[in-house]
């Protein structure tokens, strides 16, 4: 699974065509960190569903994964903070219903 490197957010808006990473068919991973923000841009003609795995538990109970539908032509942002999102290797795992024309930017505050 490819690793997307998070860069610090600046006051300038990001340019997806220049800075976005094409989503991988097998999913992507980002090193878990405080104040991680994932931005997804769906340039496809169909809705894409993004799933962010939540391997953590609360009082021994599984926590539901984040499921984020991104309509065609839309951009979505999700803040992923805290240890519950990190897998055993300290990565946040992301999968997609379709990676066609989907770009990802990982940033942090």
Secondary structure, DSSP 8 states (H G I E B T S, - for coil): -EEE--EE--SS---HHHH-EE--TT-EEEE--TTEEEEEEE-SSS-EEEEE----EETTEE---EEEEE-TT-EEEEEE-SGGG--TTSEEEEEES--TTEEEEEEE-
